[in-house]
């Protein structure tokens, strides 16, 4: 063995050092048990709740402008005084819209007074003249008055009072 290497002698564990390590072990076990109990209790104290599903009524209808159906537009039912979520639906080629979706697919709208807004989902005649001529795409939608696009200016009001109600919206200049 080289002269500069020394062997370190260790002492055998005494009853005093064994007692200290036993206390540390018990303290660790207590901390782990306390942490597990805390994790089990805390989720039950959460203030987070599942979203409340409010009653809805199925409703259908049509949207026309200057006597012609408006295709591929979004019809949005906004409850009065922001009392709930809006319901939305899309018109087909005949201007007919199926039951709007509020919480689940095609569940309807919340009963009560609503302001209805209309939004284009495809380019208007003025916006897409170049695009449709170059792409040969579908006929663009007729532009209707902008007042129907905002809750504050839309004159469309409906009272959803019963299920399976049918509404007709004739947009005017």
N, C-alpha and C positions, 0 to 999 in steps of 0.2 A: 504494500500500500504506500502511495506517495506520502511524503512527510507533511505536505501542506494540507492534506484532506483530514478533517476531523470527523469523527462519528458523533452524532448527536444522540444523547441518551434521552429516552422518554420515560416519564414516570408512569407507573401503572395507575389506572383510574382508582381513585379512592372513593369511599362511600360519600364523601362530601361533594366531589365533582359529579358523581352519578346522580345525586339528589338534585343538583342544579340543572343538569340536562333533562331530567324528568319533569321539572317544573316548566322549563322552556317548551318541552313537547306538549304538555297539558295546556299551556297558554296558547300555543299555535292551534291546537284542536278547538279550543273555545272560540278563537277568532274565526276559524273556518265555519263552525256551526252557526255563529252569530251572523256571518255574511250570508250563508245559505238561507237562514230564516228571514233575513231582511229582503233578499231577492224574492222569496216566496210571498211576502206580504205587500211589497211596494206595488206590483201590478194591479192589485185589487183596490188601491187607493187612487188610481189614476182618474183624472177628471175627463179624460178623453172618452167620448161616447160614440156609438155607431150613429151615422146620420139618420135622422128621422125621416121615414117615408110618409109623405102626406098624400091624402086621398086625391085621385085624379079622375077626370071624366074623359072618355074617348070623344073626339070631335073630328069632323071631316068638313071639306068644303071646296070651293073653287074660287079662283082669282081671275078677273077679266079686266081689260083696259080697252076702251073704245070698242066694246062689244066682242073683242077677241080674247081667247084664253092666253094667259101668260105662262109659258113653259119654263121649267128649270129655274125657278126662283125660290128663295127661302122665305117661308112664312113663320114669323116668330110672335108668340103670344107672351106678352110681358104682364105679369100680375100687377094690379093697382098697388101703389105704395110699396113696391118691392117686397110684397108679402109672399115670398117663395121663389122658386126657380122658374125661369121662362121655359116654355115648350116650343119646339121647332119642328118644321116639316118642310118637304120639298115638293114643288108641283111637278106633275107629269106634262106630257105634250098637250093635253086637253085642259090645262090649268087646274086640274084636280089635285088636292093634297090629301094624303092619308092622315091617319091619327098622328098628331105630334108626339115627340118624345120629351118627357120631363125628367124622370128618374131612370126608367127602364125603357127598352125599345118599344115604341108605339103605345105607351101607357096612357097618353092623354095629357090634359092640362089641369091645373089646380082650379077648382070651382071659384067663381067670383068674377069681378070686373077685370078686363084685360085691355091693354092698348096693343094693337097689332102692327108690326112693322113688316115691310117687304124689302128684300134685298136681292139684287141680281147675282146669279151664280155664273153667268157667262157674259162675254163682252156685249156692249150695246152696239147699235148700228153705227153710231159716230166713232166709237172706240175701235171697232174691228174691221172697218172697210178695207184697209190694206191687208190685214191678217187673213181674212177669209178669201180675198181675191187671189192671194199668193199661195195659200194652202189648200184651197178648194174645200174648206171646212163647212160645217153646218151653218144654216142661216142664223145670223145673230139675233138676239132678242131685241124687241122694241123697247125703247127707253120710255120710262114712265116718270111722273113728277117726283122730284127728290123729297118732297114732304112726307112720303110714305116710308122713307128709310130711317127716320129718327123717331124715338119715343116721344120727344117733346113736340114734334110737329105732325105726327100721324093722326089723321082724323078717324082712323079705323078703331072702333071700340066694339067689344062684344062682352056679353054677360054669359058666362058658362054656368048655366043653372042646372042642367040635367045631363046625364050620359047620352051618348050617341046623337048629339046635336049636330046639325048640318048648317054651315054658314056660307053665304055668298058675298064676296067682296068685289064690287065694281069700282075700280079706280077712276077718278075724275081728274081733269086738268085743273 
